[in-house]
Amino acid sequence: MSAHELSLEAYRQRVATNRIGLWLFIVSDAFMFGALLITRFYLLGGRRPELDQALGLIVTSVLLTSSFFMNRAEAMIAAGNRRGFLTSTLITMLLGIAFLVGVIGFEWRLAPFGPGDGAEGAVFYMMTGMHAFHVLTGVIFLFIVFRNGLKGHYSPERHWAVEACANYWHFVDVVWIFFYPALYLIGVL
C-alpha cells in the first residue's frame, strides 16, 4: 500500500468512528425533542396555539427547501463539483437564516401570547426556541463548512464534515416536520 492509500484508510476508519458519535448525538437530541412534543400534547391536549397559519407554512417551506440544497451540496462535493457545493451550501445557509428571521423575528412578535402566558406560551416558545437554537447551530456549522470549502479542504474522497453537516441539518428539518403540525395544524383554537 502506498502512503496515500494508508492515509485514506486511516481517514475512513476515523470517519466510521465519527459517524457513530454523530448518530448517538442525534438520537440523544431526538429524545429531547420527543419530550417537547409529548409536553405539547400533554399540556395543550386538543387545543392549539393561535398562530399565523400563512407564516407557519412559509417558514416550513423555507426550511424544507434548505434541506434540498443541503442534499445537493453534499452530492456536489462527492462528485467533485466544488463550485456547485459552495453555491448550494451558501443557499442552505441563507435559507436557514430566513427561517430564523421568520420564526424569531416575525412569529414570536405576532403571537398573541408571551412565554409566561400559561401552557400555550410556554409550549410554543420552548418548542420553537429549542428548534431555532438548533437551526442557529446548524447555520454556524454551515458557515464553517463553507469557509473550509472555500479553502479547498474537501474532495470527493474526504468530505466527512460536509456529510456530518448534512445529517445534522436534515435531522433539524425532520424535527420541524413533527413540530409544524403539532403547533400549527393539530387541534382546535
N, C-alpha and C positions, 0 to 999 in steps of 0.2 A: 504494500500500500504506500502511496505517495503521502507526503506531508499534508497536501491539500485534502486528500481523502480521509486521513486521520482527523484533521481539523473539522471536516464536515461531519464525520461520525460522532465526534465529541459534541458538536453543536446539536445534532439530532438527539443525543442522549439527554442533554440539558433541556431541550425543548420538551421532551417526553415528561420529564420531572416537573417542569414548569406548568405543563398542561394540567397535570393532576392538581397542583396547587391552585391554579385558576378555577378549575371546576369545583374544588372544595370551597373556595371563597364564594363562588356564585350560588352554590347550594345553601351555604350558611346565610347568605344575604336573602335568598328566596324565602327562608323561614321567617325572617323579619318582615318582609313584605306580605307574606301569607298571614302573619299575625295582625298586620294592619288591616288587611281585607276582612279577616274574621271579626276584628273590632268594629269595623264599619257596619257589618250586618248585625252584630250583637247590640250595638248601641242605637242604631237607627232603624233596624228591622225593615219594615216595608216602606219606610219613608226615604226620600232622597232630598239632598240639599237643593235649594232653588238657585240654579246656576244658569249662566248664559249658554244655551244649547249650541248656538252657532259658533261661539268662540271655542267651546269644547271640541266640536268637530274639526275646526280649523287647526287647533294645536295638535290634535291627534293625527290629522293628515300630514302635517309638517313633520312630526316625529316618525311616522311610518315611511314617508318619503326619504328621510335621512337614513333609514335602515337600508333602503335600496342603494343609495350612494355609498354607504359603508361597505356593503357587499361588493359593489363594483370596484371600490378602491382595493380591497383585498384581492379580487380576481385580477385586477390590472397589475399589481406588483408581482403576483405569482406568474403572470405571463411576461414579465419584464418590461411592461409599459410604464415607465416612471412618470411621464407627463400625465397620463390618464389617472394614475394612482394619486398624484398630488392634487389634480383637479377635483377628483371625487372626494378626497379627504377634506379639502377646503370646503366643498359644498356641504358635506356632512356636518362639519364644524359650524358653519353659518346657520344651517337648519336647526342644530341643537341650540344655538343662541336664540334663534327666533322662537323656538318652543319655550325657552325660559322667559323671554320677554312676554310671550302670550300668557303664560300661567302666572308668573310673579308680577309682571308689570301691569297686566290687564285684569285677569281673573281674580286675583287677590284683592284688587281695588274695587272691582264691580260686585263682588259677593255681598249680599245684603246682611252679612254677619261677620263678626270678628273671631279670632282664635279663642277668645274667652267666652263666647256666646253659646254655652251649652255643648251638648254632644255633637250637634251638627257642625259647629265651628271647629271644635277640637279634631273631629274625624277628618274634615276637609283639609284643614291646614297641615295636619300631621301627614296625611297621605300624600298630598301634593308637595309638601315641603321636603319630605324624605326622598320623594322621586326627583324633585328638582335638584336636590343635593347630588344625587347620583348622576343626573344629566350634566350638572356642572363639572363633576369629577371626570366624566366621560369627555367633555369638551376640552378639559385640561390635558387629558391623555391624548386626545386627537391632535392638539397643538404640538405636543412633544413628538408624536409620531410624524406629523407634518414637517416639523423643523428638522428632524433626523432624516426624513426623506429628501428634503432639500440638500442635505449634506451628502446624500448618496449612500446612506448606511444600509439600505435594503437591496436585496437581489431576489430573483426567483427561488434560490436555494435557502436564503437566510432572511426571513421576514416574520419571525415569531412575534415581535412587538405589534406588527400590523394585525396578525391573526388574533392576538390577545385583546387588542383594542376592539376589533370587530366583534369578538364573542361578548365582551362586556357591553358594547353598545347595543347589540341585539338583545341581550338579557334585559337591559333597561327598557327597551322598546316592548318586549313581551310583558313586562310588569305593567306598563301603561295600558296594554291591550286588556288587562284584567281591571285596572283601576278606572279606566274611562267608563265602561258600562256601570260599574259599581257606584260611581259618583254622579254620572250624568243621565243614565238611562233606566236603571232598575229602581222601581219603587214609585210611589206617588208623592206629590208635593204636599 
